[in-house]
Amino acid sequence: MKKRSLIPETKVKNPEPKKKNDNWIIWAAWADRITFEEIQKKTGKNESQVIKIMRRNLKPSSFRLWRKRVHTTSIKHRKKFKLLRKKMREKIKISDIY
């Protein structure tokens, strides 16, 4: 019987894989808050290489779903994400809040 630790273990629905291999790239590509720039910084794979890995490892329907999600949201690209946040801040002025 395995002895339990005194420190509680937090269970995550999709935990981060340990190694920086294709499994980590797939996990990071599905994560909304990890940009392609961060994936490239950690693994050296650019956006087109990540797309090829996703196409090779996912079912066709899952790949189409992922591409649609990445294409419609601007979170996966740092510049687009910053531009979207800037536009949102301009729409919501401080005077509107108070």
C-alpha positions as CSV (number, residue, x, y, z in Angstrom):
1,M,0.0,0.0,0.0
2,K,1.3,3.4,-1.0
3,K,2.0,5.8,1.8
4,R,0.2,9.2,1.5
5,S,2.1,12.4,1.7
6,L,1.3,15.1,4.2
7,I,1.2,17.6,1.4
8,P,-2.1,17.5,-0.6
9,E,-1.7,16.8,-4.3
10,T,-3.6,19.1,-6.6
11,K,-5.2,17.3,-9.4
12,V,-5.3,19.1,-12.7
13,K,-7.5,18.0,-15.6
14,N,-4.7,18.3,-18.2
15,P,-1.4,18.4,-16.3
16,E,1.7,19.7,-18.0
17,P,3.8,16.9,-19.4
18,K,7.3,16.5,-17.9
19,K,9.4,16.5,-21.0
20,K,9.8,19.1,-23.7
21,N,8.8,16.7,-26.5
22,D,5.9,16.4,-28.9
23,N,3.5,15.7,-26.0
24,W,4.5,19.0,-24.4
25,I,4.1,20.9,-27.7
26,I,0.6,19.4,-28.2
27,W,-0.3,20.3,-24.6
28,A,1.1,23.9,-25.0
29,A,-0.7,24.4,-28.4
30,W,-4.0,23.4,-26.8
31,A,-3.4,25.8,-23.9
32,D,-5.0,29.2,-24.6
33,R,-2.5,31.3,-22.6
34,I,0.7,29.8,-24.1
35,T,1.6,31.7,-27.3
36,F,3.5,30.4,-30.3
37,E,6.4,32.6,-29.3
38,E,6.7,30.9,-25.9
39,I,6.6,27.5,-27.6
40,Q,9.3,28.6,-29.9
41,K,11.4,29.9,-27.1
42,K,11.2,26.7,-25.1
43,T,11.4,24.1,-27.9
44,G,12.8,25.9,-31.0
45,K,9.7,25.0,-33.1
46,N,8.1,27.8,-35.0
47,E,4.4,28.1,-35.7
48,S,4.4,26.1,-39.0
49,Q,6.4,23.2,-37.3
50,V,3.8,23.2,-34.4
51,I,1.0,23.0,-37.0
52,K,2.7,20.0,-38.7
53,I,3.2,18.3,-35.3
54,M,-0.5,18.9,-34.5
55,R,-1.6,17.6,-37.9
56,R,0.5,14.5,-37.5
57,N,-0.6,13.6,-34.0
58,L,-4.3,14.6,-33.8
59,K,-7.3,13.1,-35.4
60,P,-8.5,15.1,-38.5
61,S,-11.6,16.4,-36.7
62,S,-9.5,17.4,-33.6
63,F,-7.0,19.2,-35.8
64,R,-9.7,21.2,-37.6
65,L,-11.3,22.1,-34.3
66,W,-7.9,23.3,-33.0
67,R,-7.1,25.3,-36.2
68,K,-10.5,27.0,-36.0
69,R,-9.9,27.9,-32.4
70,V,-6.4,29.2,-33.0
71,H,-7.5,31.1,-36.1
72,T,-10.5,32.8,-34.6
73,T,-8.8,33.8,-31.3
74,S,-5.9,36.1,-31.2
75,I,-4.4,34.8,-27.9
76,K,-1.9,32.5,-29.6
77,H,0.1,35.4,-31.0
78,R,1.6,37.8,-28.6
79,K,1.3,40.9,-30.8
80,K,-2.3,40.3,-31.6
81,F,-3.1,39.5,-27.9
82,K,-1.5,42.8,-26.8
83,L,-3.4,44.7,-29.6
84,L,-6.7,43.2,-28.5
85,R,-6.0,44.1,-24.8
86,K,-5.2,47.6,-25.8
87,K,-8.4,48.0,-27.8
88,M,-10.4,46.6,-24.9
89,R,-8.8,49.1,-22.5
90,E,-9.6,51.9,-24.9
91,K,-13.3,50.9,-25.0
92,I,-13.5,50.7,-21.2
93,K,-12.5,54.1,-19.9
94,I,-11.8,54.7,-16.3
95,S,-14.6,57.2,-16.2
96,D,-17.0,54.5,-17.3
97,I,-16.1,52.4,-14.3
98,Y,-16.5,55.0,-11.6
